[in-house]
Each structure stands twice: as structure tokens, then as C-alpha cells.
Amino acid sequence: MGKKEQKGKMGKSEKKLIVILAIITIVVIVIAIVVSNNKNTENRTTKIIDTPSQEEEFVSQLDDGTRLNTSDKLHETKTIDGMEITDFQLTEKDNVTLLLGTVTNTSSTTQGGYPVDVKIVDQQGNEIITIVAYIGSLEPGESTQFNTSATFDYANAYDFSITKK
């Protein structure tokens, strides 16, 4: 073969380099599309959260952006199997809703140690979501924190009920 023929042909290493560059280009394009879509989704979510809603009559916004539930009905004492659950706080921040309370065993025997369903409802009694929580075993007179969370915004809830699973 003469020099002219060698210049016209690509070597195996050159072909590999072209294939690698093509793959890298495709990966970069896919990553750019995914990042762009995520930014668009985040922007839409932010717009929805930041837009004041007339329907959110049970929510006030704190300085740090946390949304706090203010429903008097939601803050009423709940009872289950000789235990009282009080001091409720329902908040939402960064698309995580957190329900906290204090569980006190008011009976004369050990109670708890089981999962419960927490049914969250709106003012008309329609179910917004049911989430699972766990009430640990408590001796008579003992108290502990009740908490459950979800990556679902139910901060504008009116009330909830707790039942044994």
C-alpha cells in the first residue's frame, strides 16, 4: 500500500475514538435534557406553592417558608385505646408534611405497640390521605412523641382520626 491509500483509511483507534466521543455527546445531551426538565418541574412546584390560595383557610406561613396548620378541630385531643394524643402540630416545608403530637397513656395498663391509620380530612369530611403511623408501647402515665410524615402536602387539613390497623 502506498501513502495515499493509508491516508484515506481510518485506523481502529480512530474509529474507537469517534464512537467514544459520540457516546459522550449523547450522554451530555441526555443529562442536559434531564436537568432542564427537573428545573422546569421545580419552577412549576415553586409557583404552585408560592401562589396564595383562597382554599387554604387553615394555613399560615412562617418566616422560613414553613406552612403551619391552624385548624382548631385538628388540634383537639384524640383518644385511642386508653391513650390521649394532644399538642398537635401540622406543618409543611419543602413538600414534606409532618404531623407531631404527644401520646400519653392515661389507662392503668400498658398500651400501644401497634401501627395506626391516620385519616386526614377536609372541612367537608372528604378524605385527603390516610397515612400509617406507629404508637410505641407505653406504661401507665408514660408519654412519648407521636409523629408521622409524608411527601404529600396536606397542610390545609381540617381534622383527622386515628384508628388501629
Helices and strands as residue ranges (DSSP letters): H 3-8, H 12-50, E 59-61, E 67-69, E 78-80, E 83-93, E 96-105, E 114-121, E 127-135, E 143-150, E 159-164
